[in-house]
Amino acid sequence: MTDWESLTVAQLKEECSARGLAVGGRKADLIARLEAASSKTSSQAAEEDAIEEAVIDAELVDEAEKFNPQELLTRAKELPVPVLAVIGIMLVGTMGGAVLYGDDLIDWIQGSPDYELIEFDPASARGYAQSLVDLGHPQWEGRMSGTVEEHNTAEFIKSNFTTMGIPSTIEDFDVPMFVIDDEPELSICHAGDVGQSFPAFACGATDINAQFIEFEHRSDFVLQGYSGSAFIRYVDDIEVVDLGTGNETADWSSAASAVALVHMTAETESNTALFKRASENDVSGLILINERQNCDELVSGDCVPYFKSVGISEIDNIPTNLGFIMVSKSVGQTLIDEVVNGDGRLEFRTYVENAGEATVKVPCGIIQGKTDQLIIIGAHHDTVYMGQGAVDDTSGTATVLEMARQFGLIESQLGTPKHTIYFCTWGGEEEGLFGSSAWVDKHRNNLYENLRLYINLDMNHVDAERNTGVTLFGNHKADVEHIRGITDKFKQEHPDLANRYNINVRHLANTDMPYNSDHAPFVYNIDEDDSDGTKYGRAVVCYGSGSTEYHTYLDNMDRFNEESLAVSGIIYGSLVYHLAYS
C-alpha cells in the first residue's frame, strides 16, 4: 500500500490528477481522496462509471419536456434500486419522445455532493482592475461603449486570455449609440454695465463688470444618455422653467423653446419618460436636479450628479438638438436662485451625436469541453463615460479574468472539462445591454440547444466599511441548491471572509429575474417563441453592496476592495468546477 503521507503536496496533486481526481484542498484532503480511490473494488469502480455515464446522459436532456417526473421519482425512491435499474429508469423516461426529470434524479443518484472550492487570488484581480482603469479616457476616465477606450479594453482582455493559454475570439457589433464630440458646458452670467444697457452684448467680452458662475463637468453636472446637442448662449437669455417632479401633470407645454428644470425625487419618473415629454413639447434643454440618490453620503450636504441612460426603443424619433444633463442638488438650487428667480442668464452647451451607431466589442476566452453544453461567465467591460467605473463593472470584469486564469490552470492539471466554458465580457451594457443582446441574437440557436448556465458578475464588489454583503440568485432550483451547498463549504473553509461579508442566496422565478444587466438576454432572449412555451435560459447573478459612488466620477480605485471579489469568484467558480469536472 502506498505511503501517501511521505509524498509532497505537489506529488499528491500529480497522483490525483493521474487518477482523474480533484486536485484542490489541503494535504489531508488529497490523501483522503487517494486512499478512498485506492480502496475501491473493481465492481465499485464499474458501478460508478455506469452511474456517471447515465448522469451525463440525463444532464444533457432538455428539461423543457417532462414525463410525469415526480410520480416516477417518488416510486423509484422507495426501492433499493441497483445501478442497472437506475439506467433502466432513464431509458424508460426517454422513450417515445418523453424525457427524464434530470436534476432531481441526478441529485438522488449522487447524494450530497462533496464540493471542491477553486482558488482565487484577490491581488491578481486587483492588478487586472487597475490595468482596466488605466485604459480610461485621458480627461473623463471612463471606457464608454463604442470609443477607442472601450475597444482597447476589449483587446486587453483578449490578450490576457491568450496569455493564460485560453483560445479567444473577439466579435464586433454595430449598435445604437451616442457619441460625445466635446466636453459639455454649463454656466450662469449676470450682465454687466454694457449688457444691462445693450442686451445684445450681455456677458460678452466687452460687457464690463459682468459676473460669471462656472460649473465643473463631472462633479457639478454630467450628461445623460442620448442627450442631443444644445447650443444655448448668454445672449439668447433663454427662459428656465421649473416643472417640479416633471411628471405627467406638470405643464410641459410652458417649457416649449425653453429649458425645463426637473427635481428628481422619489416620485420622479424615468429618464426615458422625461426625455420623451421634453421632445414632444419642443423643449430646448432638460436639466435634472439630483435630490434622491447618494445625498449627504459622498459630499456633505449635497447630492452628486450621476449618469443614467434613456431607453431609446421607447422613443420614435430621438431629438438631436435637446441637451440633457443632471446637476447636483446644490447646483440646482443655484440655478433656481440665480436664473429662475433672478436675472442670471444661462449658457448650456452639449456636443452629442445621438442618432447613429457605434461598434462595441465582445471578447471571449473559450475552454472547449467534451460536449457542446455551455457554461458562460460574463461581466461588462464598458463604464459610464465620466468615471473609472472601478466597481461598475471593472470589479466584475476583473473577477472574470481571475476566474479564467484559475480555470486555465485547472485545465492544464485535469484536462478537458465535461462542458465547454466561455469567459466573455460585454460592451454596450450601460446604454442598453447592447453587446450581450447582440451576441445572444447571433448565437441564439447554439444557446437554445446547449446553454447549461450563464453566470453574471455585475458590481459583485462589496465596500469594506458600508455593506450588506453579497446577494447570489438564480432562476433554477437545482443551481441555487448547488450555490447553497458551495456557500456552506465556503463558510467552513473561509470563515473570516464569510463573517465579513454576509452571503444571501435566493431562488427567483423565471419571470422575476430582473432585466437590468447582461444576464437578461440569456434568460429572456434565447427563445424567439413568444407563446406560453417560452424557454428561459438558466442564469445566476451576483450583486454586491455599499457602492454609493455608483455611476459618479467618484467610482474609482480609492475604495476598491479586491478581497470581496473572492466571495463570488470562489463560490461561482466552484459551481463551474462542480458542473464541468466533478
C-alpha positions, 0 to 999 in steps of 0.5 A, spaced: 500 500 500 502 506 498 505 511 503 501 517 501 503 521 507 511 521 505 509 524 498 509 532 497 503 536 496 505 537 489 506 529 488 499 528 491 496 533 486 500 529 480 497 522 483 490 525 483 490 528 477 493 521 474 487 518 477 482 523 474 481 526 481 480 533 484 486 536 485 484 542 490 484 542 498 489 541 503 494 535 504 489 531 508 484 532 503 488 529 497 490 523 501 483 522 503 481 522 496 487 517 494 486 512 499 478 512 498 480 511 490 485 506 492 480 502 496 475 501 491 473 494 488 473 493 481 465 492 481 465 499 485 469 502 480 464 499 474 458 501 478 460 508 478 462 509 471 455 506 469 452 511 474 456 517 471 455 515 464 447 515 465 448 522 469 451 525 463 446 522 459 440 525 463 444 532 464 444 533 457 436 532 456 432 538 455 428 539 461 423 543 457 419 536 456 417 532 462 414 525 463 410 525 469 417 526 473 415 526 480 410 520 480 416 516 477 421 519 482 417 518 488 416 510 486 423 509 484 425 512 491 422 507 495 426 501 492 433 499 493 434 500 486 441 497 483 445 501 478 442 497 472 435 499 474 437 506 475 439 506 467 433 502 466 429 508 469 432 513 464 431 509 458 424 508 460 423 516 461 426 517 454 422 513 450 417 515 445 419 522 445 418 523 453 424 525 457 427 524 464 426 529 470 434 530 470 436 534 476 432 531 481 434 524 479 441 526 478 441 529 485 438 522 488 443 518 484 449 522 487 447 524 494 450 530 497 455 532 493 462 533 496 464 540 493 471 542 491 472 550 492 477 553 486 482 558 488 482 565 487 487 570 488 484 577 490 491 581 488 491 578 481 484 581 480 486 587 483 492 588 478 487 586 472 482 592 475 487 597 475 490 595 468 482 596 466 482 603 469 488 605 466 485 604 459 480 610 461 479 616 457 485 621 458 480 627 461 473 623 463 476 616 465 471 612 463 471 606 457 464 608 454 461 603 449 463 604 442 470 609 443 477 607 442 477 606 450 472 601 450 475 597 444 482 597 447 479 594 453 476 589 449 483 587 446 486 587 453 482 582 455 483 578 449 490 578 450 490 576 457 486 570 455 491 568 450 496 569 455 493 564 460 493 559 454 485 560 453 483 560 445 479 567 444 475 570 439 473 577 439 466 579 435 464 586 433 457 589 433 454 595 430 449 598 435 445 604 437 449 609 440 451 616 442 457 619 441 460 625 445 464 630 440 466 635 446 466 636 453 459 639 455 458 646 458 454 649 463 454 656 466 450 662 469 452 670 467 449 676 470 450 682 465 454 687 466 454 695 465 454 694 457 449 688 457 444 691 462 444 697 457 445 693 450 442 686 451 445 684 445 452 684 448 450 681 455 456 677 458 460 678 452 467 680 452 466 687 452 460 687 457 464 690 463 463 688 470 459 682 468 459 676 473 460 669 471 458 662 475 462 656 472 460 649 473 465 643 473 463 637 468 463 631 472 462 633 479 457 639 478 453 636 472 454 630 467 450 628 461 445 623 460 444 618 455 442 620 448 442 627 450 442 631 443 446 637 442 444 644 445 447 650 443 444 655 448 448 662 449 448 668 454 445 672 449 439 668 447 437 669 455 433 663 454 427 662 459 428 656 465 422 653 467 421 649 473 416 643 472 417 640 479 417 632 479 416 633 471 411 628 471 405 627 467 401 633 470 406 638 470 405 643 464 410 641 459 407 645 454 410 652 458 417 649 457 416 649 449 423 653 446 425 653 453 429 649 458 425 645 463 428 644 470 426 637 473 427 635 481 428 628 481 425 625 487 422 619 489 416 620 485 420 622 479 419 618 473 424 615 468 429 618 464 426 615 458 419 618 460 422 625 461 426 625 455 420 623 451 415 629 454 421 634 453 421 632 445 414 632 444 413 639 447 419 642 443 423 643 449 430 646 448 434 643 454 432 638 460 436 639 466 435 634 472 436 636 479 439 630 483 435 630 490 434 622 491 440 618 490 447 618 494 445 625 498 449 627 504 453 620 503 459 622 498 459 630 499 456 633 505 450 636 504 449 635 497 447 630 492 452 628 486 450 628 479 450 621 476 449 618 469 443 614 467 441 612 460 434 613 456 431 607 453 431 609 446 426 603 443 421 607 447 422 613 443 420 614 435 424 619 433 430 621 438 431 629 438 438 631 436 438 638 438 435 637 446 441 637 451 440 633 457 444 633 463 443 632 471 446 637 476 447 636 483 442 638 488 446 644 490 447 646 483 440 646 482 438 650 487 443 655 484 440 655 478 433 656 481 436 662 485 440 665 480 436 664 473 429 662 475 428 667 480 433 672 478 436 675 472 442 670 471 442 668 464 444 661 462 449 658 457 448 650 456 452 647 451 452 639 449 456 636 443 452 629 442 451 625 436 445 621 438 442 618 432 447 613 429 451 607 431 457 605 434 461 598 434 462 595 441 466 589 442 465 582 445 471 578 447 471 571 449 476 566 452 473 559 450 475 552 454 472 547 449 469 541 453 467 534 451 460 536 449 457 542 446 453 544 453 455 551 455 457 554 461 458 562 460 461 567 465 460 574 463 461 581 466 461 588 462 467 591 460 464 598 458 463 604 464 459 610 464 463 615 460 465 620 466 468 615 471 473 609 472 467 605 473 472 601 478 466 597 481 461 598 475 463 593 472 471 593 472 470 589 479 466 584 475 470 584 469 476 583 473 473 577 477 472 574 470 479 574 468 481 571 475 476 566 474 479 564 467 486 564 469 484 559 475 480 555 470 486 555 465 490 552 470 485 547 472 485 545 465 492 544 464 492 539 471 485 535 469 484 536 462 478 537 458 472 539 462 465 535 461 462 542 458 465 547 454 466 554 458 466 561 455 469 567 459 466 573 455 465 580 457 460 585 454 460 592 451 454 596 450 451 594 457 450 601 460 446 604 454 442 598 453 445 591 454 447 592 447 453 587 446 450 581 450 443 582 446 447 582 440 451 576 441 445 572 444 441 574 437 447 571 433 448 565 437 441 564 439 440 557 436 447 554 439 444 557 446 437 554 445 440 547 444 446 547 449 446 553 454 447 549 461 448 556 465 450 563 464 453 566 470 453 574 471 458 578 475 455 585 475 458 590 481 459 583 485 464 588 489 462 589 496 465 596 500 469 594 506 466 599 511 458 600 508 455 593 506 450 588 506 454 583 503 453 579 497 446 577 494 447 570 489 440 568 485 438 564 480 432 562 476 433 554 477 432 550 483 437 545 482 443 551 481 441 555 487 441 548 491 448 547 488 450 555 490 447 553 497 451 547 498 458 551 495 456 557 500 456 552 506 463 549 504 465 556 503 463 558 510 467 552 513 473 553 509 473 561 509 470 563 515 473 570 516 471 572 509 464 569 510 463 573 517 465 579 513 461 579 508 454 576 509 452 571 503 444 571 501 442 566 496 435 566 493 431 562 488 427 567 483 422 565 478 423 565 471 419 571 470 422 575 476 429 575 474 430 582 473 432 585 466 437 590 468 444 587 466 447 582 461 444 576 464 437 578 461 438 576 454 440 569 456 434 568 460 429 572 456 432 572 449 434 565 447 427 563 445 424 567 439 417 563 441 413 568 444 407 563 446 406 560 453 412 555 451 417 560 452 424 557 454 428 561 459 435 560 459 438 558 466 442 564 469 445 566 476 447 573 478 451 576 483 450 583 486 454 586 491 453 592 496 455 599 499 457 602 492 454 609 493 459 612 488 455 608 483 455 611 476 459 618 479 466 620 477 467 618 484 467 610 482 474 609 482 480 605 485 480 609 492 475 604 495 476 598 491 476 592 495 479 586 491 478 581 497 470 581 496 471 579 489 473 572 492 466 571 495 463 570 488 469 568 484 470 562 489 463 560 490 461 561 482 467 558 480 466 552 484 459 551 481 463 551 474 468 546 477 462 542 480 458 542 473 464 541 468 469 536 472 466 533 478 
